[in-house]
């Protein structure tokens, strides 16, 4: 079996099974069986066309999972033409970000591959993920200390503008010097919106800020 982590705009496509009954309402990555004599890449392109009505470019292998007699090999993929539709074996599609991957009920074999898909999404979205503590600075200010190399990866300049996501909440701010360290400031409003407090250890996603309607610090 082959599956496609079909990525568009920093999101991956998930498909909900409509049949057979044992798999119905379970979510999976689009794909299917490799026919005798067929290469994985050709099989995946064929399955995406049959199931979704699209043509795709198949990329790197992301991982492999086994569930009993089933072996699933997952590949990264991108859209070439068409708009995905649930044409065969599925009744709903969703585009999910790295932060919302667990919002749907994945079939067990596909769920095993979610860490690899998360890494793939972050690498291809320009996002950098790290773990850090939300530190208190002074009486009321809080911030997240980031390493110098992170700033160099994101953008040149002394105060790079970034979009920061913690616990599913995203806001725009700058990375700025504070007490001899480079810090992402987290205001009281953003702490409340993300339901975090000083001392919490957080997974932090940072990417270059784009224009848009994200809240500012």
Buried (B, 14 or more C-beta within 10 A) or exposed (E): BBBBBBBEEBBBBBBBBBEEEEBEEBBBBBBBEBEEEEEBBBBBBBBBBEBBBBEBEBBEBBBBBEBEEEEBBBBBBBBEEEEBEBEBBBEEBBBBBBBBBEEBEBBEBBBBBBEBBBBBBBEBBBBBBEEBEBBEBEEEBBBBBBEEEBBEEBBEEEEBBBBBBBEEBBBBBBBBEBEEBBBBBBBEEBBEBBEBEBEBEBEBBBBBBEEEEBEEB
